[in-house]
Amino acid sequence: MFRKPVVLLGLGLAVMFIAIGLTWYAPAARLAQGMLWGVGGGLLLGGGIRWLGGGHCDEAPPRVHRRYLREFIPAMAAYLVLLVLSLWLLKRVDDQALRAIVALLPVAPIALVLRAIIRYIRDTDELQRRIELEAVSFSTALVSLLYMSGGFLQLAGVIDVPSGVAMIWVFPLMCVIYGFAKALVSRRFR
């Protein structure tokens, strides 16, 4: 799709400017603003990762890459739909058991995303697996360090972050740091 980092960065900035415009001209359109901020931020992150990595980080066989995209993209689309649905339903459901089921709706597609990632890594060559392992290891170590540091600051009363907010951001933060780590690690093997 978009291979050039400049295109991704430009699109990200454009989408963010649209989000800023919506904030000024349509403050009631909060869902659209949030989605635009998310898409713009994702494009900026993708452009930054491409910029650092200098291009492709993946050298998987085409059939493995196609299968990965065939599994990953629908699962992520389902995640986004179920996340919005879950947030909408949680405002309308009072029964505790039903709230638990509704809250966990987005977890099933994420499990499918993780399955796609694991299958992708399993079916790549040794060099690509090494790149993936180093990137995942770095991401896990850094997020663990940040989470533990946040816990110490929380206990000392320096910050006050609700636990649900902290927990919900662990996986996305790991994904972002993994992307940057993979781009940097793969540069060593070019």
C-alpha positions, 0 to 999 in steps of 0.5 A: 500500500503506502511504502513511502514514509513521507506519504504516511507522515503527510496523510497523518498530518492531514487527518490530524488537521481535519480532527483539529478542524472538527474540534473547532467547528463541530465540538459535538462530533466526539466519536468522529474526532476520536477516530480521526485522532486515532487514524492520524496518530497511526499514520504518523507512527507508521510513517515514523517507523518506516522512516527509521527502518528505511523501508521494509522490516519484513522479508517473509515469503509472499504467501506468508505475508498474504496470509498474515494480511488476510488474517490480520486486517479482518481481525483488526476491523472486527476489533474496531467495530466491536470496541465501538459497539462495546463502548456504546452498549456499556452505557446502556447495560446495567446487569453485571454479568452482561456488562462483563460479556459486553466489556470483553467483546473486543478481546476475541478479535485481538486473540485472532490478531495475536494468532496471525502474528504468531503464525507469521513469526513461526513461518518466517526464516531464522533471520526474520524470527531473530528480528522479531524476537529482539523487537518483542524482547525490547518492547516487553522490557521497556513497557515493563520498566515504564509500568513498574516506574509508573507503579512506584510513582503512583505509590509515592503519590506523585501521579494518580492514574486510574488502574483501568486506564493504565491496564488498557494502554499496556498492549497498545504501548507494547505494539508501538514500541515493538514497531519502532524496535523492529525498524531499528533492529532490522537496520542492523541486518540490511 
